[in-house]
């Protein structure tokens, strides 16, 4: 999922260690609609909440596909 959310430029790529919460916050922020530009600053609580909500839907969908095979 990290590769899918990364931008095409070096600045829009997640360079954080995958074993850190900063890495997870970057991904959740991107899922929530944060663009990743320096001018925006880090994702805030509203964006992180949106990202967590969307991530839960993604996980639920993956579980359904796994349980049912294909839709």
N, C-alpha and C positions, 0 to 999 in steps of 0.2 A: 504494500500500500504506500510505503514511503516513496518509492520511485514514481508512482503514478501522480503523487501530489507535488513533486518537485517541479520547479520551473525550468525553463531552458537555459537560463543564465546561471552563473556561479553564485550570484547573490541570492537567488531564489531556491537554493538547495539546502537541505537539512544537513549541516555539518556537525551536529551534536552527536555525542556518544550514544549508541542505541540502548545502553544500560542506564540512562539517566531520565529523570522526569522532564528535563528540558527538551529532550528528543520527543517524548510523548506529547508534551504540551505543544510543540511545533506542529506535529501531525494533527492533533485534535483541533488546533487553531485553523489549520488549512481546511479541514473538513467542515469547520464552522463558518467558513467564508473569509477568513483572514488572508490577505493577498501576499503577505510576506515582505512587503517593501519597507525599507528603513524609515521612510517618511511616515508610515503608519504607526510605528512603535510596536511593541509586543502585543499579542492578542489579549483582550480584556476578559473579564468574567462572563459577559454576555456571549461573546464569540465562543469561549470555551464551553459554555453550557450548550449552545447550539451544536457544537462539534461533538460533545458527549452524547447528546440526544441522537444525532445522525449516526454516530458510531454504534449506538445500541441497536438501531434499525439495521445497520449493515451486518452486525453480529447475528441478530435474530434471523435475517434472511439467509445467511450462510448456514445457520443451524437447520433451517427448513429445507434447504437444498440438500444438505448432508443426510437428513432423516428421510427425505422423500426421493432422493436420487436426482431427479430433474423436475422442473416445474411443468 
